[in-house]
């Protein structure tokens, strides 16, 4: 079942306001257990995990910044 445009906008907002900060805290907590790795390794972990968090949600974020395609008059 496909989500409507309004539902995708609401879920995108929830993910960005609640899910992303929780994910950042989780990543920082995991990296704190590594006992200060080299800066290049830490940077690569942040970049990789920064990309990976969004992959499951790309169908929600796709087209959210555009006009509502279901609105009358479009």
Secondary structure, DSSP 4 states (H G I P E B T S, - for coil): -PPPHHHHHHHHHHIIIIIHHHHHHHHHHHHHTT-S--HHHHHHHHHHHHHHHHHTTHHHHTTTTSPPTTSTT-
